């Protein structure tokens, strides 16, 4: 058989490598199997790997799976739908994914009349100080960061949630709020306390505060919880290209900051200095409740 001369072989290889690299980027759409409507902000990722992304409001996604094998598993999910598991090869062959609606199993929640909630107060940190650079990168879709909120008198009705950012007015934040159950050791789990997605949008106010009004959602929380923020959109003239930087303090409080790059990996706790285990960043996250 004829043999390729070395210069030609190198030339063909140089053409082939970009094609192989491009094959690891999969673009597609997540749809509702019953209605064929797009599933906004669905999560797509490789379980146990920091590889993932989030669809936009039209269900469109772009997954960069560089370094993954064709047989690796991909999980496509959205709250209120049954998750689907496919191999990377299957997703590449059929990038349009249909999710079927499903029920979310939650613990029984006691229903109380609104008149039973009379005291209104704010929990968490409401300082706009920025003593540590902590945030979410604009292109890091699917990453989550948050802190533990401890209720004074449960059950409590959630009125609003918010945080402080380093930027001033002139930008708008769209994010997904997560309320996770804590385990026996006080660490956040993957178990959601809500039975539906909570996609919220609000402008950055003067002074850097971002407040989401939640009273109409009728959310009742009966235990301490972990509140996490997942950045979906960061737009406006004052929106920094590098992402969203939260207000934060340094302290020795027992409340720690947790984060994860994708929803498919375990939570990590952040300490600023391993030699100073009692010095921890405190996110300026807060909620206003009635009890």
N, C-alpha and C positions, 0 to 999 in steps of 0.2 A: 504494500500500500504506500502511496506517496506520503512523505513526511513534511510537515510545515517547517519552514526555516525559522530560526529563533526570532527575527524581527517581526515576522507576520504573526507568530504565536503571541508575542507580547502585545501587538496591536489589537488582536481579537480579544485578549484577556482584558485589556483596558476598556473595551466596549461592553464586555460582559459584566464586569464588576458593578458599574452604576445600575445596571438593570436588576442585578441581584439585590442590591441595597434598597432600590425603590420598591421591590416586591414585599419588603417588610412593612411598608406603610399601607394600611388598609383603610379605604374610605367607604362609608356606607350610610344606611339609615335604619333607625329603630322605629318599628310601627306597632300599633295596637292590632293584634290578630283579629279582633272582632270587628273593628270599625275601619281598619286600614289608615287611621289617623296617626300622625307622628307622635311618638312618646318623647316629650321634651325633657332634656337634661338626664337622659338615661346614662347609667354607668357601665363602662366597658373596660375590662381589665383581666389580667392574668393572676389567678389566685396564688397568694404567697410571694408574688413578685411586685416590685415597684414599677410596674409597667401598666399604664391605664390611661383613660381619658374620659371625658364627659361629652355627650351629645349636646347640640345647641337647642334652641327653642323649637326648631323644626325637625328634631330627631336626627340630624346629620352629625356624623362623627368622623374623626380621623385618628386612627390608632397607629402609633409608631412602635412596632414590635421588633425592632432591631435586636438581633442576638437570640431571639426566641426560635424554638424548633417547631416544625409544622405540626407535631403531635402534642404540643403544649395546649393546656386547657384555657379557654377564654370564657369568662362569666359576663353575661349581659343582664342587667337588672334595673328595676325601678320600683319604688315602694308602691304597693297596690297591684303589682304584677308578679307572676311566677317567674323566677330567674331561669335563664337558659344557659346551658353549658355546651360549648362547641370546641372542637379543636381549631387551632389557628388555620390549618389547611381548609377546614370546612367554612370558616368565616371568610377566608380569602375567596373561595369559590362562590359563596352566597353571602355577600356583604350586607344585604337587606335582611334584618332580623325581626321577626314578629314575636311579640310577647303577649301571652294570654293573661287576662285579669285574674286575680286571686285574692283571697282574704289574708289579712295579717293577724296572726294569733297574738293577742295581748292579754295581760292579766285583767281580771275584773276590776273596774274602776267605779267607785261610789259616785253617784250623781247627786249633787246638792243644788238647792235653789241659789240663784245669784244673790239674793238678799242675805244669805248666810256669810258672805264675804264682806267684811266691813273695814278691816285694817289694810292700808296700802303702804307698802314700803319697798325699797330697792335693795337687792342682794348682789354681791359681787364687788367689783372694783369700778369706781366711777372717776378715777384720776386720768387726766389726759397727758400725764408725764410720759416721756419717751426715753427711758434710761437704757434700753436694750433694743437693738434692731431685730425685731421679730415680725415676720409677715408671710404672705403667700405670693409667690411669683405669678405674674399675669398669665404666663403660658403653662402653668403647672395645674392643668385641669384635673380635678379629682382629689387634690390634696385637702386635708382637713386639719384644723387646729382649734383647740378649745381648752376649757377649764371646768372644774367641778363647782357646781352651785349647790349650796346647802340650805334647805328650807328651814325656817324658824318654827312654823306651825303648819305642818301639812294636814289636810290637802290645801293646796294654794292654786288660785286662778291666775294664769299668766296674762298680763296686760300688754307688756311690750318687752322687747329685748334689744340690746344694742352694744356698741363698742366705740372706742375712740381710735382714730387713725392719725398718722403723722401729717397727712395732707389737710389742706383747708378746703373751704367751700369751692364748688366748681366741678365736682365729680359726682357720679352716681354709681352705687354699688348694687349688683344683683347677686344674691348668694342663696345657698340652701342651708337652712338651719337644721341641725340634728340635735335631738334630745335622747341620749343613750342611758341605759340602766348601768349602775355600778355593780361590780362583783363583790364578793365577801371581803376582799382586801381593799376595796375602795377604788379599784382601777376601772376605767371605762370598758364596756363590752361593745359588741356589735348589735345588741338588742335595742331596737328603737322603742321609745315610749309612745310615739304617735302612730296612728294608723294611716297616715297620708303624708305626701310630700309637703314641705313647707318652703316654697320658693318665694323670696321676698325681695323687694327693691326699694331703695331709699336714697335720697341725696346726702352728701356729706354737708353737714351744717357748719356754720361759723364756729371755730374752735375745734373742729375735727370730730364731732360726734355724729354717729350714724344710728338712728333709732327706727326700729320696725314696730309698727302698731299691730298688736295681735289679739286685741280684745274680741274682735268679731270671730276669731277662730274657735272660741269657747274651749280653750285648752286647760285641763285640770291635771295637776301633777301632785302625786301623793307620796313622793319620796325624793331624797337627794338625787341629783342627776348630773350628767356631763353634757355641757352645751358646746357643740362644735360648729364652726363656720366653714363652709366650702365655697370658695369664690367661683362664680360662674361668669360674671361680666364686670368689667371695671372700665368705665367710659366717662368722657367729658374732657374739657380743656385742662383741668387740674389733675387728671388721672396720670400718675407716674407710670412710665413705660415698664419699669422693673417690677411693678406689682403693688400690693396693698401692705403698708407697714402699720402695725397696730401700736397704740399707746401701751406702754408697759413700765412696770416698776421692778425694783430688786428688793427681795425680802426673805425672811425665813419662815414664812407662813407654811402651814401644812398643805395648802392647796397648790397643786403643781400644774404645770402646763404640759399638755400631751399633744402629739401631732402624728400624722402618718402621710406618706406620699400618695397612697391610693387607698381606696376602701377595701382592697383585697389583702392588706397586710396588717400586722399587729400594731397597736399603739406604742409609741415611744415617749418616755418622759424626758423633758429637757432640763438639764442643769448647765449653768454657764461655766462652771469650773469644777472639774472632778475633785480637786483638792479642797474645795469649799462646799461640801455636800449640803450645808444649810442655806446656801445662797441660791435662790431660785427666782426666775422671772415670773412676774405676776401680770397676766393680761388684763387690760382694761375692758373686760367683758362684764355686762350687768344685765339683770332682768328686774322688771317691776311686777310685783305680784299683789294679790289680795288674799287675805286669809281670815 
